[in-house]
């Protein structure tokens, strides 16, 4: 589970391309990291996953209900891949990963959907955020500094 946000963790806004889907959340872009995964959907969609400091800090603003978003699931249907129903921008994912008999909750936005910080400071340079790689193709969630086979930089 993620650590609780500190007062120093800024709140960001984010949106899809057309602006129909908007959200806020606290993201640590200084000491945190973006995740790239080599599983089929993450690889084909080019996901850059950024988890909020806590799932409680994430708030979907518009539309007001996830039922109004496009929702794609596959295989065991443990993870929802939410997108804008108008412009098709992938905005965030949420659900569970299985590790043995345990279900681990997970939520992340697409880092490229971040728009700005609410405190008025400039948005952090995403080129400077550390990227970590996971081998989702083989259900291994260990974070490494280089991509696994089948993954992309």
C-alpha positions, -999 to +999 in steps of 0.1 A: +000+000+000+012+035-007+023+059+021+000+086+031+006+119+013+026+145+032+020+182+032+049+185+008+033+162-018+016+185-043-019+178-057-021+177-095-049+179-120-051+157-150-074+151-180-079+132-212-072+149-246-107+164-250-111+174-214-142+153-208-124+132-181-107+152-153-092+142-120-070+154-091-045+134-071-013+137-051+017+124-069+054+124-058+073+132-089+105+140-071+113+108-052+086+086-068+088+067-101+068+059-133+062+023-140+066+007-174+054-029-178+059-055-205+025-072-203+005-072-235-018-043-228+007-020-211+032-026-240+007-021-268-009+010-252+024+025-242+014+030-206+035+052-183+019+043-149+021+068-120+005+058-087-008+085-064+007+088-029-025+071-017-056+059-035-076+082-012-059+112-028-072+104-062-106+119-072-124+116-105-140+150-111-157+146-144-176+126-152-187+119-116-190+082-120-166+055-134-197+039-150-196+069-174-161+060-186-151+035-212-139+004-192-118-024-208-110-056-189-096-089-201-085-123-189-095-126-152-110-091-153-091-080-122-080-046-136-102-018-151-086+002-179-105+034-179-106+057-209-125+087-221-156+076-240-153+106-263-116+109-273-104+074-262-075+086-242-065+060-216-066+079-183-061+054-154-062+018-143-074+003-110-080-031-096-060-060-082-029-081-090-027-116-078+004-127-059-003-163-050-035-164-029-032-126-022-049-098-041-029-066-041-049-034-048-034-011-075-043+022-090-023+044-114-029+072-138-012+076-172+016+100-163+011+118-196-024+129-186-011+152-158-019+188-165-007+210-137-001+214-100-029+230-079-004+251-059+006+271-090+041+258-092+053+245-126+045+208-134+075+187-127+096+177-158+085+141-164+118+134-182+135+136-148+112+111-131+128+078-125+113+050-146+110+015-131+102-016-151+081-047-141+078-081-158+040-082-160+042-106-189+053-132-164+033-118-134+065-107-116+061-073-099+098-068-090+109-033-099+141-030-120+160-002-136+159-017-172+131-032-193+124-069-193+124-088-226+095-076-247+093-043-229+103-008-242+124+020-228 
